[in-house]
Amino acid sequence: MSAGVVIAGGGLAAQRCAEALHRGGYEAPVRIVSGEAFAPYDRPPLSKEFLSGAREADEIMLRPQGWHAEREIELVLGDPAAGLDTDHRRLLLASGSALRYEQLVIATGSRARMLPGSERFSNVHTLRSLDDAVRLREALRPGVRLAVLGAGLIGQEVAATARGRGAHVTLVEAEPLPLARALHPELASWLVGVQREEGVDVLLGARVAELEGSGDRLEALRLQDGGRVELDLLLVAIGVQPNADWLPAPVAQLTMRPEIHAAGDVAGGDHWELAAHQGRAVANAILGHEPAAAPLTSWWSDVHGVRIQGLGDPAGADHIEIDGDPAARSFTAVVFRSGAPVAALAVARPRELPRLRTLLTPSTEPVRKAA
């Protein structure tokens, strides 16, 4: 009997891969191996609906309980990938056991980067997993002083959610503006304004010089400009790093072997739609099907009750056109580079997304900005 497909990792890419294999009629065993104790779940709600208490763990699962068993997809939970024997096609697990595979999918995702020296403090948090979110939710209460280090999407969302729960929030960002890779500077400034209007103290160009604490409790961040941020809790949201330490060689090198594939964060799938696409693409490759085209870079966020949806890459943009009223938190923006649209943002206008996608999709007739 074939050893089938082993999917190392239990996130979105892993789930979409398993789904596509099942739909495609793959008959050999399929196993999903995850270090977490939970079946694959949706991560975006962790910083929003789950953290706020609006949704519980069973409501963010990607598939209902029993879905995997009904389709004979085996879940190996709480036992992460720890090594790889490519010569004998064996995935080694932390427990010491091993799983044989015919095809291997590396989809182990990423973990939060830590602030050096902060690991020793019990009131320092990251937010990457459901366990992280449970711990942070239990600590958040009205009046608590939360410092959020890093104003990327996770930092922005946690700041908004915590403020909604009555916390006093300070958002600390090392760069002059947040989300430089995702937002035109004018739009980044608008988002900073929204946070400040809602009572979040936003510090820009603020770099940490020292951690002040007593025992296992962090008490304040000392900044390089001499400022001091007193806190009860710290969320470190300064990016992620791929969970690839367990591999014997770089992912790109391993995937040169025809039986090894990669999807999700470890393969550069660093946004939701791309990770899902990569999971399906790997399944198609295993099934011998033609791959679909990669989706346009996209992201979304919910900040203070406003849905924000971004498309494309604004790097090097030289022009922006806005339709609507940013002050009213309802508008669309299209960003141009050398006359061509390269990125777009829809704020509280989800119905505009198909039009914006079409606008940013390359065609034989280039779209030019208005005169």
Backbone torsions as a table, in degrees:
resi	resn	phi	psi	omega
1	MET	NA	138.7	179.7
2	SER	-63.7	144.6	175.3
3	ALA	-74.3	-13.4	173.3
4	GLY	71.8	-154.5	-176.9
5	VAL	-104.4	129.9	171.0
6	VAL	-112.3	126.1	179.4
7	ILE	-107.9	110.2	179.3
8	ALA	-85.2	108.4	-177.1
9	GLY	126.2	146.6	-175.1
10	GLY	-125.7	33.6	-179.7
11	GLY	-100.4	-157.6	-176.2
12	LEU	-61.6	-47.5	-178.6
13	ALA	-59.8	-41.9	179.1
14	ALA	-62.4	-45.2	-178.6
15	GLN	-64.0	-45.8	-179.1
16	ARG	-65.4	-33.8	176.1
17	CYS	-63.4	-48.1	-179.5
18	ALA	-62.3	-41.0	178.9
19	GLU	-61.1	-45.9	-177.5
20	ALA	-66.7	-36.4	176.2
21	LEU	-62.9	-43.4	179.7
22	HIS	-64.0	-46.5	180.0
23	ARG	-63.0	-32.8	-178.4
24	GLY	-80.4	0.8	176.1
25	GLY	83.5	20.4	178.8
26	TYR	-64.7	127.1	-170.4
27	GLU	-104.1	-16.7	178.7
28	ALA	-78.5	169.3	-178.6
29	PRO	-61.1	146.4	173.4
30	VAL	-127.2	125.6	-179.2
31	ARG	-128.0	133.3	175.4
32	ILE	-105.7	123.2	-176.7
33	VAL	-111.2	121.3	-177.3
34	SER	-134.3	142.5	175.2
35	GLY	-76.1	-15.2	179.4
36	GLU	-85.9	161.3	-178.5
37	ALA	-87.5	1.4	-173.5
38	PHE	-111.7	150.3	168.9
39	ALA	-63.4	161.8	-178.0
40	PRO	-52.1	133.2	-178.3
41	TYR	-132.4	166.6	-177.6
42	ASP	-86.8	123.3	-175.6
43	ARG	-81.6	-34.2	-177.8
44	PRO	-51.9	-37.3	179.7
45	PRO	-66.7	-14.5	-176.0
46	LEU	-57.0	-41.2	-176.6
47	SER	-88.0	-3.3	-175.3
48	LYS	-124.3	-94.0	-172.3
49	GLU	-63.6	-39.9	-180.0
50	PHE	-69.0	-44.6	-178.8
51	LEU	-63.9	-33.2	179.9
52	SER	-76.8	-17.8	-176.6
53	GLY	94.0	1.9	-179.1
54	ALA	-73.5	-24.8	178.9
55	ARG	-134.6	151.0	179.4
56	GLU	-108.0	174.9	-173.2
57	ALA	-58.2	-42.1	-177.3
58	ASP	-68.4	-14.3	-179.1
59	GLU	-91.6	-4.9	178.9
60	ILE	-113.7	8.4	175.7
61	MET	-67.1	142.1	-178.8
62	LEU	-70.4	-27.1	175.9
63	ARG	-138.6	152.3	-178.8
64	PRO	-63.6	159.6	176.7
65	GLN	-58.9	133.8	179.8
66	GLY	93.8	-12.1	-177.6
67	TRP	-59.0	-46.3	-176.7
68	HIS	-67.0	-43.7	-179.6
69	ALA	-63.1	-39.3	-179.9
70	GLU	-62.5	-26.9	-178.3
71	ARG	-104.8	11.2	178.0
72	GLU	57.5	36.6	172.1
73	ILE	-99.4	115.8	-174.9
74	GLU	-83.1	133.1	175.1
75	LEU	-103.0	121.5	174.7
76	VAL	-108.8	100.6	-170.3
77	LEU	-108.0	152.6	176.5
78	GLY	71.0	19.0	-177.2
79	ASP	-143.3	84.3	-171.2
80	PRO	-71.1	158.2	172.9
81	ALA	-61.9	135.4	-177.2
82	ALA	-127.5	-10.7	-179.2
83	GLY	-175.2	171.4	-175.6
84	LEU	-143.7	127.0	175.4
85	ASP	-108.7	92.6	-174.6
86	THR	-71.0	-30.5	-178.9
87	ASP	-63.0	-36.8	-178.1
88	HIS	-109.1	8.6	179.4
89	ARG	52.1	60.0	179.2
90	ARG	-129.2	131.5	171.8
91	LEU	-93.0	122.4	-179.1
92	LEU	-92.4	135.6	-177.2
93	LEU	-107.6	160.0	-177.3
94	ALA	-61.0	-28.8	-179.3
95	SER	-71.6	-12.2	-176.4
96	GLY	101.0	-10.1	177.9
97	SER	-82.5	172.9	-178.9
98	ALA	-142.7	149.1	178.2
99	LEU	-120.2	126.6	174.1
100	ARG	-76.1	149.4	178.3
101	TYR	-140.1	150.8	168.0
102	GLU	-92.0	-39.7	175.5
103	GLN	-132.2	136.7	-179.9
104	LEU	-117.7	135.5	174.9
105	VAL	-115.2	119.2	176.8
106	ILE	-90.4	110.9	-177.3
107	ALA	-143.9	46.9	-173.1
108	THR	-84.2	5.1	170.9
109	GLY	69.6	-147.7	-176.7
110	SER	-145.2	168.4	177.5
111	ARG	-127.1	159.7	-178.4
112	ALA	-70.8	140.2	172.1
113	ARG	-74.6	139.4	179.0
114	MET	-99.2	152.0	172.2
115	LEU	-78.6	119.2	-177.0
116	PRO	-52.2	131.1	179.0
117	GLY	91.4	-10.8	-176.6
118	SER	-87.9	-11.4	-173.9
119	GLU	-62.3	-24.6	-174.7
120	ARG	-80.6	-6.9	-176.6
121	PHE	-97.8	132.2	-176.0
122	SER	-75.3	-18.3	-178.3
123	ASN	-100.5	20.1	174.1
124	VAL	-102.3	131.0	-174.8
125	HIS	-123.5	155.8	163.3
126	THR	-124.4	169.7	179.5
127	LEU	-138.6	95.4	178.6
128	ARG	-133.9	-24.5	-175.0
129	SER	-127.6	169.2	177.0
130	LEU	-63.3	-38.9	176.5
131	ASP	-60.5	-41.1	176.6
132	ASP	-59.2	-44.6	-176.9
133	ALA	-66.9	-38.0	177.0
134	VAL	-61.3	-45.7	-178.6
135	ARG	-63.9	-43.1	-179.4
136	LEU	-69.1	-39.5	179.9
137	ARG	-62.6	-38.9	179.3
138	GLU	-66.3	-29.9	-177.3
139	ALA	-84.0	-24.4	-177.9
140	LEU	-77.6	128.0	175.7
141	ARG	-151.3	160.3	-179.1
142	PRO	-55.0	133.5	176.9
143	GLY	91.3	-13.2	-179.8
144	VAL	-68.2	145.4	178.3
145	ARG	-95.6	109.5	-179.1
146	LEU	-107.6	125.4	170.1
147	ALA	-103.1	131.6	178.0
148	VAL	-112.8	116.3	-179.5
149	LEU	-96.4	109.0	-177.7
150	GLY	111.6	122.0	-175.6
151	ALA	-109.6	36.7	169.5
152	GLY	-74.0	-164.8	-176.8
153	LEU	-61.4	-45.3	179.9
154	ILE	-61.5	-46.5	179.6
155	GLY	-61.3	-43.6	179.2
156	GLN	-61.5	-44.5	-175.9
157	GLU	-70.3	-42.8	178.9
158	VAL	-65.3	-40.1	177.7
159	ALA	-58.4	-44.9	-179.4
160	ALA	-67.1	-45.0	-179.3
161	THR	-63.4	-45.0	-179.5
162	ALA	-63.9	-39.2	177.2
163	ARG	-62.3	-39.6	177.8
164	GLY	-64.5	-23.5	178.0
165	ARG	-93.0	8.2	174.3
166	GLY	91.0	11.1	177.6
167	ALA	-80.5	155.4	170.4
168	HIS	-91.3	119.4	-168.7
169	VAL	-119.5	132.0	171.3
170	THR	-118.8	121.7	-179.4
171	LEU	-102.0	117.3	-173.1
172	VAL	-110.8	119.2	-177.9
173	GLU	-125.4	129.3	-176.5
174	ALA	-72.8	-27.6	-177.0
175	GLU	-89.2	164.0	-179.9
176	PRO	-63.8	-29.7	176.2
177	LEU	-142.0	151.3	180.0
178	PRO	-83.0	165.0	169.9
179	LEU	54.0	45.1	-176.5
180	ALA	-60.9	-31.7	-179.2
181	ARG	-77.3	-20.5	-173.5
182	ALA	-109.5	-23.9	-172.4
183	LEU	-126.8	139.4	167.6
184	HIS	-60.4	145.4	-177.5
185	PRO	-52.9	-37.1	179.1
186	GLU	-63.9	-36.8	179.7
187	LEU	-76.2	-35.2	175.3
188	ALA	-62.8	-41.0	177.8
189	SER	-63.8	-38.6	176.8
190	TRP	-60.8	-43.3	-178.8
191	LEU	-65.6	-39.7	175.1
192	VAL	-58.6	-42.0	178.8
193	GLY	-62.0	-39.2	177.5
194	VAL	-61.0	-46.2	-179.7
195	GLN	-60.3	-44.3	-178.6
196	ARG	-66.9	-37.7	177.5
197	GLU	-61.7	-29.5	-179.2
198	GLU	-89.6	4.5	174.8
199	GLY	96.3	8.0	175.8
200	VAL	-84.6	129.6	176.6
201	ASP	-82.6	111.4	-176.3
202	VAL	-105.2	121.8	177.7
203	LEU	-110.4	118.7	-178.6
204	LEU	-106.3	151.4	-177.0
205	GLY	61.7	30.5	-174.6
206	ALA	-108.3	114.9	-178.7
207	ARG	-112.9	141.0	-177.2
208	VAL	-78.8	128.4	177.3
209	ALA	-102.0	-30.9	-173.5
210	GLU	-157.5	146.8	173.2
211	LEU	-102.4	126.0	179.8
212	GLU	-108.0	122.6	-179.2
213	GLY	-155.5	170.3	178.3
214	SER	-134.1	124.4	-176.8
215	GLY	64.1	-129.0	-179.2
216	ASP	-98.8	15.8	-178.1
217	ARG	-113.6	126.6	172.2
218	LEU	-81.4	134.5	-175.2
219	GLU	-112.4	-28.8	-177.2
220	ALA	-163.0	157.3	169.4
221	LEU	-104.6	124.7	172.6
222	ARG	-93.9	124.1	-175.9
223	LEU	-93.9	159.9	-176.9
224	GLN	-64.8	-27.0	179.1
225	ASP	-84.3	5.9	179.5
226	GLY	95.3	-9.5	178.6
227	GLY	-68.6	163.5	-177.0
228	ARG	-139.7	129.3	179.4
229	VAL	-112.6	107.3	177.4
230	GLU	-79.5	145.8	-173.5
231	LEU	-153.6	159.4	169.1
232	ASP	-104.8	-30.5	179.1
233	LEU	-136.8	147.8	172.9
234	LEU	-125.5	128.8	169.3
235	LEU	-104.6	122.7	176.0
236	VAL	-93.8	115.1	-177.6
237	ALA	-131.9	60.3	-173.7
238	ILE	-108.0	26.0	176.0
239	GLY	111.1	-177.8	-176.6
240	VAL	-132.5	165.8	173.2
241	GLN	-135.3	141.3	-175.3
242	PRO	-61.2	144.7	173.7
243	ASN	-84.1	76.2	-177.7
244	ALA	-124.9	7.9	-178.0
245	ASP	-63.2	-25.3	-176.4
246	TRP	-78.8	-10.5	-175.5
247	LEU	-84.2	146.6	-177.9
248	PRO	-80.0	-9.1	-178.2
249	ALA	-156.6	165.4	177.7
250	PRO	-58.3	150.4	-178.3
251	VAL	-57.3	-44.4	-178.6
252	ALA	-59.4	-34.5	178.9
253	GLN	-72.8	-43.2	-178.6
254	LEU	-64.3	-38.0	-176.5
255	THR	-77.0	1.4	169.4
256	MET	-71.8	-19.1	175.2
257	ARG	-78.0	133.9	-174.2
258	PRO	-64.6	-20.2	-177.6
259	GLU	-94.6	0.9	-178.7
260	ILE	-118.8	132.4	-177.3
261	HIS	-130.6	166.2	178.1
262	ALA	-142.8	148.7	179.8
263	ALA	-153.8	153.9	178.1
264	GLY	86.3	-154.3	-173.8
265	ASP	-56.7	-37.6	-178.5
266	VAL	-69.8	-14.0	179.0
267	ALA	-113.7	18.5	179.5
268	GLY	82.8	9.6	178.2
269	GLY	-84.9	69.4	-168.6
270	ASP	-92.8	18.6	166.6
271	HIS	-138.0	160.5	-166.6
272	TRP	-56.1	-51.8	-175.8
273	GLU	-66.0	-37.1	-179.9
274	LEU	-69.1	-40.4	177.5
275	ALA	-61.0	-43.2	178.0
276	ALA	-63.0	-43.4	179.0
277	HIS	-61.2	-44.1	-178.6
278	GLN	-64.3	-38.4	176.6
279	GLY	-60.7	-44.8	178.0
280	ARG	-67.0	-38.2	-178.9
281	ALA	-63.4	-39.5	177.5
282	VAL	-63.0	-44.2	178.3
283	ALA	-59.7	-41.6	179.0
284	ASN	-62.6	-38.7	178.4
285	ALA	-64.2	-42.3	178.8
286	ILE	-64.2	-37.0	-179.1
287	LEU	-80.7	-9.9	-178.5
288	GLY	82.5	21.4	-179.6
289	HIS	-95.7	159.9	177.0
290	GLU	-72.3	137.4	179.3
291	PRO	-74.7	148.9	174.7
292	ALA	-83.0	160.1	178.4
293	ALA	-66.0	144.6	178.5
294	ALA	-66.8	143.6	-178.6
295	PRO	-74.2	160.2	173.2
296	LEU	-61.6	139.4	176.1
297	THR	-54.3	129.6	-177.1
298	SER	-150.3	159.7	176.5
299	TRP	-158.4	162.6	173.8
300	TRP	-146.2	161.5	-179.9
301	SER	-153.5	155.5	171.7
302	ASP	-120.6	116.0	-177.2
303	VAL	-129.0	117.6	-179.0
304	HIS	51.6	43.8	175.0
305	GLY	80.0	5.6	-178.8
306	VAL	-110.2	126.9	176.2
307	ARG	-83.4	124.5	179.9
308	ILE	-118.4	126.3	-177.6
309	GLN	-128.0	124.4	-177.2
310	GLY	-116.3	148.2	178.9
311	LEU	-135.2	146.9	171.1
312	GLY	79.1	-169.3	-174.5
313	ASP	-126.8	112.5	-176.5
314	PRO	-83.2	4.9	-176.3
315	ALA	-57.0	133.2	176.8
316	GLY	73.8	12.8	-178.2
317	ALA	-64.1	147.0	-179.6
318	ASP	-126.8	5.2	-178.9
319	HIS	-159.1	146.2	176.7
320	ILE	-139.1	139.7	176.6
321	GLU	-124.1	129.6	-176.3
322	ILE	-117.9	133.0	176.9
323	ASP	-119.3	115.1	-177.5
324	GLY	119.3	-163.1	-173.3
325	ASP	-125.2	101.2	177.9
326	PRO	-56.4	-34.6	-179.5
327	ALA	-64.1	-29.2	178.4
328	ALA	-89.4	-0.5	179.2
329	ARG	61.1	41.4	176.1
330	SER	-149.5	103.1	-177.9
331	PHE	-168.3	167.3	167.8
332	THR	-121.4	152.4	177.8
333	ALA	-136.9	136.6	175.4
334	VAL	-119.7	131.3	-176.6
335	VAL	-108.8	134.6	-175.9
336	PHE	-117.3	149.2	170.4
337	ARG	-132.1	121.0	-177.9
338	SER	53.2	39.8	175.9
339	GLY	86.3	-9.7	-177.8
340	ALA	-106.6	139.4	178.3
341	PRO	-71.1	129.2	-177.0
342	VAL	-122.5	-15.4	-179.4
343	ALA	-156.7	158.3	179.7
344	ALA	-150.4	157.0	177.9
345	LEU	-137.4	134.8	174.0
346	ALA	-119.2	121.3	-179.8
347	VAL	-112.9	115.3	-178.6
348	ALA	57.1	27.0	178.4
349	ARG	-136.0	65.2	-176.4
350	PRO	-63.0	-27.4	-179.0
351	ARG	-69.4	-15.7	179.3
352	GLU	-79.7	-12.4	-172.4
353	LEU	-61.5	-44.9	178.4
354	PRO	-58.5	-41.3	178.5
355	ARG	-63.2	-41.7	-179.2
356	LEU	-68.2	-37.4	176.3
357	ARG	-60.8	-45.3	179.1
358	THR	-61.6	-41.3	-179.8
359	LEU	-60.1	-37.2	-175.9
360	LEU	-90.0	-5.7	179.7
361	THR	-80.3	125.2	-178.8
362	PRO	-56.6	140.6	178.2
363	SER	-141.6	173.1	179.8
364	THR	-71.8	-22.9	178.1
365	GLU	-109.2	104.3	-178.2
366	PRO	-64.3	139.6	177.4
367	VAL	-86.4	130.7	-178.1
368	ARG	-109.8	153.4	178.8
369	LYS	-69.9	159.8	178.4
370	ALA	-66.1	148.2	-179.3
371	ALA	-68.3	NA	NA
